[in-house]
Structure formats: C-alpha cells, structure tokens
C-alpha cells in the first residue's frame, strides 16, 4: 500500500516536539505511536524506528514517531522515561488530529520506551494496545543475576577465553574481583515493593486491560532480566498468562535487533498483532 511520510510539529505545553507521520493512502482506524528508548531520537538505532514505521504503513497502519522534549530536534530540557507522560499525550492528541480515520492507538516501545508506555497506557482510553520490546526493569540485583546467568555462562564456553588462559593473557585477578562484585549485588534485597521500578511496571501493566505484545531478544541482558522478573512471582506469571498477552522470543537477537532478519521479524510480529485484535 502506498504511504507518505510527513514531518510534524507537535505542541507540548509551550514547547514543540518534532515527529514524522507515515500515513497510508487508506489508513486503518488503528494506528501505532512509537516511543523511543534510551538516548535515541525518532529514527532509532540503525534506523530501526524509521524502518518499522514504513513496514507498518505499507500494510495500511498509520504510524507516528517523535522526539521527546530535550531529545533530537524537539525543544526543552532532556528528561528520563519516567517523565514523558505529557509528551506522549501531546503526540497522541496530534496523531488523532492529523489522521481523521484514527479511532485507537497502540504504543510501541523499546527498552525504557516500553517502560514509559506501561506507565502511561492505563491513563488514556485511546490507547488500546501495547507492543513492548525488551522492557527496561533494571535493578542492581536483577542486572547482576542476569549477567551471572547469561554472560558468564556463555563466556565460559568460548574457546577464546581458554586460549587466553593457556597463553597467560587473561587477568584472572581482575575477573575474580568483577565476579565477586556481581555476586554481592545479586544477593541484595529488592527495593521497597511500592517504590521499585519492577513494582511500578507491574502496576502499570495490571491496570491496562488491552492486548499486549511482549517481544524479548535472546542475547540481550535487558531482555533476560525482564524475563527473569516475569517468571519470578505468581503475580507476574499470572499477568503474562492473560489471554490478551502474546509473548515472543527472538533467539540470538541483540537489544536493538540490529540484523535485518531480526528487525524484519519484529516488524512482522508487530504488523500481524496490531491488525489481529
């Protein structure tokens, strides 16, 4: 399907956000708002968000991607993912005003963009779905456990490590010090349940009743930490067992799905999901 890309100026309070709207000739009534993650702007790493938007628009789904205040070409001071609700609301307002056929949106987020989507979604009845790629649920203990389980195990199976050991080119003392730090961190108590990032993400997800697409990369520590969290308690397991939740695992993929085959798989999963419910 043919589509056009148009630069957008989005009003957010007394400041302006810059975005790009991918608008099909015959747009569907359900659109996708891409929420960036980490220190990225609307194009994403290796043009990830640009290519995703074009993939969806080519299948009739209108897509808006934009820069937060303080990010990319937008006005204002930089802010964390925990302080972008006003930006997301302004973008949704603009999306609906720009595409008259629009009746509902899904929020698509990577990393802390996915976490921002979870914080926002239940507040806005126009948001009917969430697509979450490698959500950020970082705690010191969780990061240490994921590193110990996934990085060190994989490292021990690498022939290069053993060649370095045999050649005397491996700093075993430094490695042991690093391992001790990780072991200590992995045993730390979790933060107070009502204040921790995982607890707040849980409350945001629990309050949202629409379809959720959870996509996790197989070779990404952020994804592995979230997967461990999702399997950690009966409450989290029940949340992911809801009929409206779809979970996908992308074996071997890194955090931003940098290879074309990974990127295309994420785009296909998203396209099939957003047009199915």
ROPA-676410 format. One line per 10 residues: for each residue x, y, z of N, C-alpha, C. Coordinates in Angstrom, 3 decimals. Atoms other than C-alpha are relative to their C-alpha. Layout:
BEGIN
X Y Z X Y Z X Y Z ~ ...
END
This chain:
BEGIN
0.840 -1.190 0.000 0.000 0.000 0.000 0.881 1.248 0.000 ~ -0.769 -1.240 0.071 1.232 3.482 -0.846 -0.197 0.818 1.285 ~ 0.086 -0.887 -1.161 2.008 5.859 2.009 0.940 1.177 -0.203 ~ -0.852 -1.189 0.013 3.547 9.284 2.563 0.573 0.225 1.385 ~ -0.608 -0.409 -1.257 5.935 10.462 5.247 0.021 1.523 0.064 ~ 0.105 -1.457 -0.148 5.383 13.972 6.557 0.590 0.422 1.334 ~ -0.539 -0.566 -1.237 7.356 15.981 9.094 -1.129 0.661 0.782 ~ 1.060 -0.513 -0.864 5.229 17.042 12.067 0.595 0.874 1.105 ~ -0.325 -0.814 -1.166 5.408 19.787 14.680 -1.123 -0.188 1.015 ~ 0.977 0.381 -1.024 3.651 18.690 17.870 0.106 0.980 1.162
0.006 -0.956 -1.107 2.639 21.209 20.527 -0.089 -0.749 1.326 ~ -0.024 0.610 -1.327 3.527 20.131 24.069 0.199 1.127 1.006 ~ -0.077 -1.175 -0.864 2.710 22.909 26.532 0.424 1.198 -0.819 ~ -0.500 -1.144 0.751 4.699 25.915 25.376 1.226 -0.372 -0.822 ~ -1.147 0.461 0.782 7.253 23.774 23.524 -0.458 -0.846 -1.177 ~ 0.330 0.749 1.205 7.395 21.902 20.244 0.811 -1.287 -0.073 ~ -0.634 1.291 0.257 8.145 18.260 19.522 0.029 -0.217 -1.509 ~ -0.128 0.304 1.418 9.334 17.085 16.134 -0.247 -1.482 -0.219 ~ 0.315 1.383 0.299 7.955 13.916 14.622 -0.124 -0.233 -1.485 ~ 0.233 0.389 1.390 7.359 12.034 11.389 -1.229 -0.905 -0.022
1.222 0.779 0.164 3.954 10.711 10.355 0.089 -0.805 -1.292 ~ 0.106 0.870 1.174 3.788 7.719 7.993 -1.480 -0.287 -0.200 ~ 1.454 0.036 0.206 0.288 7.980 6.544 -0.338 -0.757 -1.278 ~ 0.432 0.739 1.191 -1.111 5.312 4.198 -1.080 0.765 -0.764 ~ 1.046 -0.626 0.812 -3.370 6.403 1.352 -1.380 -0.295 0.572 ~ 1.241 0.399 -0.656 -6.185 4.481 3.050 0.341 -0.508 1.396 ~ -0.467 0.416 -1.331 -5.206 4.455 6.741 -1.043 -0.795 0.772 ~ 0.863 0.765 -0.899 -6.631 1.937 9.170 -0.460 0.888 1.153 ~ 0.515 -0.766 -1.141 -8.595 3.132 12.178 0.850 -0.221 1.255 ~ -0.911 0.270 -1.120 -5.885 1.730 14.476 1.410 0.388 -0.420
-1.347 -0.438 0.316 -2.509 3.440 14.497 0.998 -0.432 1.049 ~ -1.080 0.337 -0.926 0.841 2.945 16.198 0.817 1.247 0.284 ~ -0.879 -1.075 -0.435 2.735 5.548 18.205 1.284 -0.632 0.530 ~ -1.290 0.553 -0.416 6.429 4.673 18.517 0.615 0.908 1.055 ~ -0.641 -0.726 -1.092 8.007 5.716 21.817 1.456 -0.431 0.053 ~ -1.420 0.331 0.085 11.778 5.892 21.629 0.516 -0.479 1.342 ~ -0.617 0.480 -1.229 14.015 4.192 24.170 1.456 0.413 0.084 ~ -1.394 -0.359 -0.200 17.319 5.258 25.669 0.349 1.329 -0.642 ~ -0.419 -1.280 0.592 19.367 8.154 24.268 -0.120 -0.028 -1.514 ~ 0.235 0.077 1.436 17.790 7.834 20.834 -1.007 1.070 -0.412
1.043 -0.884 0.506 15.670 10.023 18.616 -0.876 -0.803 -0.940 ~ 1.108 0.656 0.705 12.836 9.241 16.229 0.426 -1.023 -1.056 ~ -0.454 0.982 0.990 14.965 7.289 13.686 0.368 -1.329 0.642 ~ -0.423 1.206 -0.689 16.268 4.798 16.259 1.366 -0.477 -0.438 ~ -1.284 0.594 0.364 19.469 2.788 16.220 -0.128 -0.708 -1.346 ~ -0.019 0.555 1.374 20.381 1.727 12.649 -1.368 0.161 -0.682 ~ 1.270 -0.394 0.632 17.118 3.462 11.559 -1.123 -0.988 0.329 ~ 0.957 1.025 -0.407 15.117 0.866 13.451 -1.445 0.485 -0.017 ~ 1.370 -0.502 -0.078 12.043 3.038 14.089 -0.501 0.488 -1.354 ~ 0.378 -0.422 1.350 12.063 4.523 10.596 -0.470 -1.194 -0.817
0.330 1.180 0.801 12.027 1.079 9.008 -1.244 -0.708 0.530 ~ 1.208 0.593 -0.564 9.400 -0.250 11.411 -1.234 0.787 -0.436 ~ 1.134 -0.837 0.390 7.118 2.705 10.662 -0.360 -0.228 -1.468 ~ 0.270 0.214 1.427 7.485 2.164 6.917 -0.588 -1.382 -0.255 ~ 0.546 1.358 0.125 6.819 -1.549 7.261 -1.488 0.005 0.340 ~ 1.396 -0.028 -0.428 3.571 -0.899 9.137 -0.860 0.840 -0.939 ~ 0.771 -0.878 0.890 2.454 1.978 6.910 -0.246 -0.670 -1.343 ~ 0.187 0.731 1.245 2.987 -0.238 3.871 -1.104 -1.035 0.082 ~ 1.107 0.942 -0.226 0.343 -2.507 5.385 -1.250 0.712 0.498 ~ 1.204 -0.775 -0.283 -2.126 0.287 5.984 -0.102 0.582 1.392
0.052 -0.476 -1.389 -1.263 1.145 9.592 0.695 1.363 0.095 ~ -0.662 -1.295 -0.181 -0.617 4.861 10.240 0.914 -0.036 1.222 ~ -1.004 0.041 -1.069 2.453 5.445 12.414 0.566 1.399 0.230 ~ -0.662 -1.254 -0.378 3.779 8.470 14.285 1.169 -0.334 0.912 ~ -1.179 0.112 -0.856 7.303 8.540 15.714 0.484 1.421 0.269 ~ -0.289 -1.383 -0.383 8.590 11.583 17.563 1.120 0.058 1.022 ~ -1.038 -0.239 -1.003 11.276 13.070 19.789 -0.630 0.601 1.251 ~ 0.386 -0.628 -1.259 10.630 13.755 23.457 0.555 1.426 0.066 ~ -0.655 -1.270 -0.326 11.330 17.221 24.791 1.448 -0.280 0.426 ~ -1.408 0.159 -0.331 15.087 17.593 25.030 0.707 -1.086 -0.779
-0.587 1.087 0.786 15.684 14.780 22.529 -0.056 0.374 -1.477 ~ 0.019 -0.242 1.434 16.622 15.016 18.864 -0.198 1.459 -0.335 ~ 0.264 -1.368 0.449 15.128 18.140 17.297 -1.079 0.706 0.812 ~ 1.070 -0.607 -0.792 12.498 18.830 19.959 0.534 1.024 0.992 ~ -0.360 -1.027 -0.985 12.504 21.804 22.329 0.138 -0.608 1.395 ~ 0.043 0.332 -1.426 13.130 21.694 26.060 1.229 -0.713 0.516 ~ -1.080 0.695 -0.678 15.402 20.043 28.557 -0.207 -1.506 -0.094 ~ 0.097 1.455 0.063 16.201 16.343 28.424 -0.674 -0.530 1.267 ~ 0.756 0.586 -1.110 14.160 14.092 30.686 0.095 -1.516 -0.081 ~ -0.055 1.453 -0.018 14.021 10.459 31.730 -1.330 -0.583 -0.478
1.213 0.689 0.454 11.489 7.883 30.580 -1.117 0.083 1.021 ~ 1.024 -0.093 -1.043 9.667 8.402 33.884 -0.715 1.342 -0.005 ~ 0.560 -1.354 0.011 8.791 11.981 32.965 -0.406 0.416 -1.406 ~ 0.378 -0.316 1.389 7.358 11.796 29.434 -1.493 -0.163 -0.250 ~ 1.438 0.155 0.207 3.621 11.340 30.031 -0.593 1.153 -0.789 ~ 0.527 -1.152 0.707 2.929 14.867 28.829 0.392 -0.045 -1.477 ~ -0.462 0.123 1.377 4.982 14.254 25.688 -0.827 -1.040 -0.761 ~ 0.769 1.067 0.646 3.146 11.011 24.922 -1.433 0.459 -0.260 ~ 1.370 -0.479 0.186 -0.255 12.617 25.443 -0.071 1.024 -1.132 ~ -0.019 -1.003 1.074 0.656 15.545 23.185 0.130 -0.675 -1.361
-0.175 0.709 1.260 1.788 13.118 20.482 -1.277 -0.720 -0.419 ~ 1.260 0.667 0.326 -1.445 11.115 20.698 -1.047 1.014 -0.450 ~ 0.924 -1.062 0.411 -3.518 14.316 20.523 0.268 0.406 -1.444 ~ -0.377 -0.425 1.349 -1.608 15.350 17.417 -0.302 -1.100 -1.019 ~ 0.254 1.136 0.878 -1.909 11.876 15.871 -1.473 -0.048 -0.392 ~ 1.434 0.036 0.280 -5.698 11.912 16.177 -0.445 1.199 -0.829 ~ 0.359 -1.189 0.764 -5.919 15.456 14.847 0.484 -0.090 -1.448 ~ -0.616 0.070 1.330 -3.744 14.544 11.838 -0.578 -1.108 -0.871 ~ 0.561 1.135 0.743 -5.431 11.248 10.839 -1.454 -0.137 0.424 ~ 1.412 -0.069 -0.397 -9.192 11.694 10.860 -0.623 -1.378 0.174
0.559 1.357 -0.100 -9.829 7.955 10.446 0.357 -0.693 1.309 ~ -0.527 0.675 -1.185 -7.991 7.127 13.671 -1.059 -0.103 1.096 ~ 0.923 0.217 -1.104 -10.088 5.618 16.463 0.711 -0.515 1.256 ~ -0.753 0.531 -1.135 -7.442 3.986 18.682 1.459 -0.162 -0.398 ~ -1.424 0.156 0.276 -3.696 3.574 19.022 0.590 -1.108 0.869 ~ -0.858 0.872 -0.785 -1.163 1.045 20.168 1.312 0.736 0.225 ~ -1.311 -0.567 -0.292 2.002 2.240 21.869 1.050 -1.076 -0.221 ~ -1.094 0.928 0.272 5.193 0.584 20.619 1.260 0.582 0.612 ~ -1.180 -0.545 -0.668 8.280 0.965 22.808 1.111 -1.006 0.146 ~ -1.203 0.784 -0.233 11.824 -0.343 23.074 0.655 0.434 1.299
-0.789 -0.276 -1.199 13.713 -0.592 26.374 -0.781 0.915 0.953 ~ 0.750 -0.845 -0.926 12.743 2.330 28.623 -1.161 0.700 -0.697 ~ 1.197 -0.444 0.714 10.346 3.431 25.869 -1.169 -0.932 0.272 ~ 1.035 0.965 -0.378 8.427 0.231 26.624 -0.463 0.243 1.430 ~ 0.366 -0.291 -1.388 8.534 1.089 30.316 -0.846 1.263 0.083 ~ 0.797 -1.225 0.042 7.255 4.604 29.584 -1.415 -0.288 -0.493 ~ 1.322 0.374 0.510 4.400 3.049 27.591 -0.837 -0.668 1.079 ~ 0.719 0.648 -1.094 3.466 0.877 30.582 -0.449 1.009 1.050 ~ 0.383 -1.035 -0.962 3.449 3.922 32.858 -1.201 0.815 -0.494 ~ 1.004 -0.916 0.547 1.149 5.834 30.503 -1.329 -0.683 -0.361
1.111 0.577 0.758 -1.249 3.376 28.849 -1.354 0.038 0.697 ~ 1.287 0.112 -0.689 -3.942 2.935 31.511 -0.666 1.343 0.225 ~ 0.552 -1.328 -0.240 -4.433 6.719 31.778 -0.808 0.540 -1.182 ~ 0.557 -0.568 1.223 -5.705 7.178 28.212 -0.825 -1.058 -0.717 ~ 0.894 0.989 0.606 -8.736 5.349 26.813 0.253 -0.199 -1.483 ~ -0.310 0.148 1.428 -7.467 5.938 23.272 1.068 -1.057 -0.238 ~ -1.045 1.018 0.119 -4.589 3.526 23.950 -0.632 -1.367 0.223 ~ 0.673 1.293 -0.071 -5.897 0.055 23.195 0.952 -1.187 -0.057 ~ -0.952 1.097 0.058 -2.700 -1.991 22.852 1.404 0.471 0.312 ~ -1.396 -0.287 -0.324 0.947 -2.174 23.910 0.895 -1.035 -0.671
-1.029 0.866 0.559 3.877 -3.612 21.944 1.314 0.362 0.685 ~ -1.143 -0.268 -0.873 6.902 -3.925 24.233 1.185 -0.857 -0.429 ~ -1.219 0.710 0.384 10.398 -4.842 23.034 1.061 0.225 1.066 ~ -1.067 -0.040 -1.005 12.945 -5.650 25.759 -0.214 1.107 1.037 ~ 0.292 -1.066 -0.971 11.345 -3.540 28.529 1.108 0.145 1.046 ~ -1.011 -0.334 -0.996 13.674 -1.821 30.993 -0.596 -0.165 1.388 ~ 0.468 0.233 -1.367 13.153 -3.172 34.524 1.205 -0.087 0.926 ~ -1.312 0.129 -0.617 16.663 -2.563 35.815 0.002 0.231 1.513 ~ -0.402 -0.154 -1.398 17.623 -3.131 39.432 1.425 -0.523 0.089 ~ -1.386 0.452 -0.118 21.162 -3.694 40.642 0.064 -1.515 0.158
0.009 1.443 -0.209 20.327 -7.194 41.844 -0.422 -0.740 -1.266 ~ 0.479 0.647 1.212 18.401 -8.084 38.685 1.041 -0.005 -1.103 ~ -1.043 -0.091 1.023 21.187 -6.872 36.395 1.142 -0.962 0.306 ~ -1.089 0.905 -0.388 23.797 -8.821 38.366 -0.384 -1.455 -0.252 ~ 0.446 1.373 0.208 21.745 -12.016 38.266 -0.037 -0.362 -1.480 ~ 0.056 0.259 1.436 21.167 -11.703 34.513 1.403 -0.143 -0.588 ~ -1.375 0.065 0.499 24.876 -11.082 33.890 0.653 -1.318 0.396 ~ -0.579 1.260 -0.465 25.929 -14.054 36.003 -0.566 -1.188 -0.767 ~ 0.653 1.151 0.615 23.426 -16.394 34.408 0.259 -0.093 -1.491 ~ -0.042 0.038 1.457 23.709 -15.383 30.775 1.363 0.375 -0.582
-1.288 -0.403 0.560 27.013 -13.577 30.188 1.104 -0.965 0.418 ~ -1.118 0.823 -0.459 29.376 -15.632 32.359 -0.127 -1.445 -0.476 ~ 0.186 1.364 0.501 27.878 -18.950 31.340 0.436 -0.099 -1.456 ~ -0.389 -0.003 1.420 28.295 -18.077 27.652 1.507 0.203 -0.163 ~ -1.425 -0.299 0.071 31.794 -16.710 28.282 0.838 -1.246 0.276 ~ -0.759 1.204 -0.334 32.979 -19.980 29.834 0.037 -1.009 -1.146 ~ 0.046 0.934 1.129 32.032 -21.812 26.635 0.744 0.518 -1.225 ~ -0.699 -0.579 1.136 34.080 -19.538 24.375 1.447 -0.482 -0.046 ~ -1.386 0.472 0.115 37.354 -21.110 23.108 1.029 1.113 0.189 ~ -0.937 -1.116 -0.120 38.969 -17.658 23.015 0.420 0.223 1.451
-0.328 -0.171 -1.417 38.779 -17.414 26.812 1.068 -0.998 0.434 ~ -0.937 1.038 -0.423 40.633 -20.699 27.281 1.349 0.162 -0.683 ~ -1.276 -0.281 0.666 43.262 -19.761 24.703 0.757 1.096 0.744 ~ -0.643 -1.064 -0.772 43.933 -16.565 26.672 0.559 -0.529 1.315 ~ -0.467 0.583 -1.257 44.189 -18.548 29.899 1.292 -0.790 -0.192 ~ -1.171 0.831 0.253 46.671 -21.005 28.423 1.211 0.834 -0.401 ~ -1.098 -0.855 0.440 48.723 -18.173 26.920 0.419 1.002 1.065 ~ -0.341 -0.932 -1.061 48.805 -16.251 30.195 -0.410 1.429 -0.286 ~ 0.434 -1.348 0.371 46.988 -13.291 28.642 -1.338 0.376 0.640 ~ 1.283 -0.255 -0.651 43.956 -13.416 30.943 0.245 0.501 1.420
-0.177 -0.578 -1.333 43.785 -11.199 34.045 -1.008 -0.644 0.954 ~ 0.917 0.760 -0.849 42.259 -13.733 36.401 -0.372 0.765 1.262 ~ 0.280 -0.752 -1.229 42.551 -11.449 39.443 -1.094 1.033 -0.226 ~ 1.013 -1.010 0.310 40.545 -8.672 37.792 -1.354 -0.650 -0.252 ~ 1.255 0.709 0.274 37.952 -11.165 36.573 -0.649 -0.474 1.289 ~ 0.531 0.468 -1.282 37.587 -12.595 40.067 -0.592 1.155 0.799 ~ 0.540 -1.170 -0.708 37.131 -9.117 41.553 -1.347 0.410 -0.586 ~ 1.264 -0.345 0.656 34.422 -8.365 38.992 -1.097 -0.996 0.361 ~ 0.980 1.031 -0.330 32.711 -11.664 39.703 -0.484 0.151 1.440 ~ 0.388 -0.190 -1.406 32.730 -11.009 43.464 -0.976 1.164 0.152
0.912 -1.149 -0.049 31.084 -7.617 42.925 -1.386 -0.404 -0.490 ~ 1.284 0.439 0.539 28.368 -9.208 40.784 -0.714 -0.949 0.964 ~ 0.613 0.924 -0.943 27.777 -11.993 43.303 -0.604 0.736 1.186 ~ 0.517 -0.786 -1.124 27.377 -9.462 46.100 -1.257 0.763 -0.403 ~ 1.162 -0.766 0.466 24.986 -7.341 44.043 -1.199 -0.902 -0.227 ~ 1.112 0.905 0.300 22.914 -10.358 43.022 -0.742 -0.438 1.252 ~ 0.621 0.424 -1.255 22.218 -11.092 46.698 -0.674 1.142 0.736 ~ 0.615 -1.138 -0.682 20.993 -7.617 47.540 -1.509 -0.157 0.063 ~ 1.461 0.003 -0.128 17.451 -7.247 48.774 -0.601 0.941 -1.026 ~ 0.692 -0.871 0.933 14.989 -5.788 46.321 -0.447 1.264 0.716
0.494 -1.227 -0.621 13.893 -2.185 46.918 -1.405 -0.191 0.559 ~ 1.355 0.064 -0.555 10.696 -1.489 48.840 -1.008 -0.243 -1.114 ~ 0.865 0.483 1.059 7.917 -3.147 46.886 -0.813 1.112 -0.664 ~ 0.838 -1.041 0.588 5.897 0.047 46.387 0.816 1.069 -0.712 ~ -0.836 -1.019 0.612 8.876 2.041 45.081 0.868 -0.523 -1.139 ~ -0.920 0.531 0.992 10.899 -0.299 42.892 -0.568 0.150 -1.404 ~ 0.423 -0.075 1.397 10.810 0.007 39.110 -0.815 -1.225 -0.399 ~ 0.837 1.153 0.353 9.574 -3.604 38.692 -1.417 0.075 0.560 ~ 1.331 -0.095 -0.605 6.691 -2.957 41.099 -0.863 1.017 -0.728 ~ 0.762 -1.027 0.719 5.658 0.196 39.262 -0.384 -0.469 -1.401
0.343 0.570 1.303 5.823 -1.588 35.911 -1.148 -0.993 0.135 ~ 1.072 0.961 -0.231 3.646 -4.343 37.337 -1.345 0.712 0.155 ~ 1.259 -0.717 -0.214 1.028 -1.852 38.494 -0.512 0.613 -1.302 ~ 0.415 -0.566 1.274 1.008 -0.141 35.106 -0.589 -1.053 -0.914 ~ 0.487 1.088 0.855 0.577 -3.455 33.278 -1.326 -0.528 0.535 ~ 1.221 0.536 -0.606 -2.069 -4.694 35.720 -1.200 0.900 -0.262 ~ 1.095 -0.948 0.192 -4.133 -1.537 35.235 -0.446 0.092 -1.449 ~ 0.323 -0.070 1.423 -4.113 -1.918 31.447 -0.643 -1.303 -0.437 ~ 0.764 1.205 0.333 -6.692 -4.349 30.058 0.043 -0.377 -1.472 ~ -0.039 0.278 1.426 -5.885 -4.238 26.351 1.040 -1.042 -0.376
-0.992 0.961 0.481 -3.782 -6.596 24.200 1.424 0.501 0.200 ~ -1.414 -0.320 -0.189 -0.056 -6.688 24.933 0.839 -0.996 -0.790 ~ -0.974 0.815 0.719 2.686 -7.969 22.636 1.358 0.211 0.665 ~ -1.302 -0.064 -0.658 5.873 -8.724 24.600 1.013 -0.738 -0.864 ~ -1.040 0.581 0.854 8.981 -9.327 22.459 1.340 0.093 0.729 ~ -1.247 0.058 -0.751 12.251 -10.424 24.078 1.119 -0.578 -0.850 ~ -1.173 0.460 0.742 15.678 -10.762 22.463 0.750 -1.052 0.811 ~ -0.642 1.102 -0.687 17.537 -13.944 23.265 1.386 0.293 0.525 ~ -1.381 -0.287 -0.393 21.013 -12.400 23.574 0.144 1.395 0.575 ~ 0.000 -1.349 -0.574 20.165 -9.204 25.446 -0.220 -0.099 1.503
0.108 0.103 -1.448 20.744 -8.821 29.184 -1.228 0.738 0.542 ~ 1.213 -0.703 -0.420 17.907 -6.264 29.497 -1.221 -0.905 -0.148 ~ 1.107 0.922 0.230 15.515 -8.803 27.983 0.037 -1.167 0.977 ~ -0.118 1.132 -0.915 16.883 -11.615 30.131 -0.387 0.402 1.424 ~ 0.397 -0.471 -1.325 16.454 -9.517 33.255 -1.514 0.109 0.095 ~ 1.457 -0.102 -0.033 12.838 -8.796 32.322 -0.644 -1.387 0.006 ~ 0.555 1.354 0.027 12.197 -12.468 31.536 0.077 -0.642 1.377 ~ -0.131 0.537 -1.349 13.519 -13.425 34.974 -1.020 0.638 0.933 ~ 1.011 -0.687 -0.803 11.275 -10.798 36.547 -1.389 -0.570 -0.278 ~ 1.332 0.480 0.383 8.237 -12.045 34.613 -0.282 -1.404 0.524
0.167 1.365 -0.508 8.850 -15.568 35.897 0.245 -0.091 1.509 ~ -0.496 0.006 -1.374 9.772 -14.516 39.440 -1.069 -0.219 1.062 ~ 1.053 0.087 -1.015 6.428 -14.413 41.268 -1.302 -0.479 -0.631 ~ 1.304 0.408 0.535 2.916 -15.856 40.897 -0.758 1.178 -0.608 ~ 0.722 -1.176 0.508 1.604 -12.314 40.358 0.457 0.353 -1.412 ~ -0.525 -0.292 1.335 3.905 -11.645 37.406 -0.378 -1.100 -0.987 ~ 0.341 1.103 0.911 3.277 -15.091 35.931 -1.466 0.058 -0.403 ~ 1.420 -0.124 0.317 -0.484 -14.556 36.147 -0.239 1.141 -0.977 ~ 0.144 -1.158 0.891 -0.117 -11.182 34.432 0.331 -0.389 -1.435 ~ -0.406 0.394 1.352 1.715 -12.697 31.471 -0.818 -1.160 -0.544
0.843 1.105 0.448 -0.721 -15.608 31.350 -1.369 0.466 -0.484 ~ 1.278 -0.510 0.486 -3.644 -13.335 30.466 -0.201 -0.349 -1.477 ~ 0.317 0.330 1.390 -5.418 -14.217 27.217 0.400 1.113 -0.960 ~ -0.297 -1.133 0.881 -4.678 -10.742 25.863 1.504 0.217 -0.175 ~ -1.447 -0.174 0.077 -0.907 -11.165 26.256 0.609 -1.016 -0.962 ~ -0.746 0.837 0.934 1.262 -12.520 23.432 1.486 0.184 0.271 ~ -1.442 -0.067 -0.287 4.896 -13.355 24.208 0.789 -0.641 -1.128 ~ -0.860 0.502 1.065 7.551 -13.784 21.530 1.459 0.070 0.443 ~ -1.426 0.056 -0.308 11.201 -14.805 21.941 0.764 -0.047 -1.323 ~ -0.788 -0.074 1.230 13.744 -13.907 19.250 1.416 -0.484 0.309
-1.265 0.639 -0.372 16.667 -16.300 19.678 1.181 0.691 -0.680 ~ -1.235 -0.548 0.543 20.128 -14.801 19.250 0.016 1.497 -0.210 ~ 0.082 -1.424 0.323 18.924 -11.220 18.806 0.585 0.859 1.104 ~ -0.530 -0.952 -0.966 20.625 -8.258 20.493 -1.089 0.998 0.401 ~ 0.974 -0.905 -0.608 18.960 -5.355 22.285 -0.845 0.748 -1.021 ~ 0.720 -0.788 1.001 18.014 -3.315 19.197 -0.324 -0.793 -1.261 ~ 0.305 0.854 1.160 17.589 -6.277 16.820 0.685 0.546 -1.254 ~ -0.764 -0.752 0.987 20.363 -4.862 14.659 0.122 -0.674 -1.363 ~ -0.067 0.671 1.293 20.396 -7.514 11.923 -1.342 0.079 -0.716 ~ 1.225 -0.140 0.790 17.887 -7.290 9.087 -1.003 -1.105 0.304
0.925 1.113 -0.250 16.453 -10.732 9.821 -0.719 0.180 1.328 ~ 0.643 -0.256 -1.293 15.775 -9.763 13.448 -0.976 1.165 -0.108 ~ 0.847 -1.184 0.159 14.413 -6.349 12.550 -1.279 -0.351 -0.752 ~ 1.173 0.365 0.800 12.088 -7.862 9.937 -0.952 -0.886 0.792 ~ 0.864 0.853 -0.809 10.826 -10.474 12.386 -0.816 0.827 0.993 ~ 0.715 -0.889 -0.926 9.946 -7.790 14.947 -1.098 0.755 -0.737 ~ 0.988 -0.739 0.787 8.172 -5.804 12.242 -1.174 -0.896 -0.396 ~ 1.074 0.925 0.371 6.207 -8.864 11.077 -0.873 -0.347 1.201 ~ 0.786 0.290 -1.204 5.187 -9.767 14.625 -0.903 1.173 0.353 ~ 0.787 -1.199 -0.340 4.062 -6.205 15.233 -1.149 0.194 -0.972
1.029 -0.198 1.029 2.176 -5.944 11.950 -1.139 -1.005 0.162 ~ 1.043 1.037 -0.156 0.337 -9.253 12.445 -0.831 0.256 1.247 ~ 0.692 -0.235 -1.280 -0.507 -8.402 16.051 -0.933 1.198 -0.065 ~ 0.793 -1.235 -0.060 -1.740 -4.844 15.520 -1.220 -0.078 -0.921 ~ 1.149 0.133 0.898 -4.068 -5.920 12.711 -0.937 -1.140 0.406 ~ 0.773 1.193 -0.367 -5.392 -9.011 14.524 -1.022 0.219 1.102 ~ 0.921 -0.142 -1.125 -7.106 -7.678 17.628 -0.976 1.133 -0.226
END
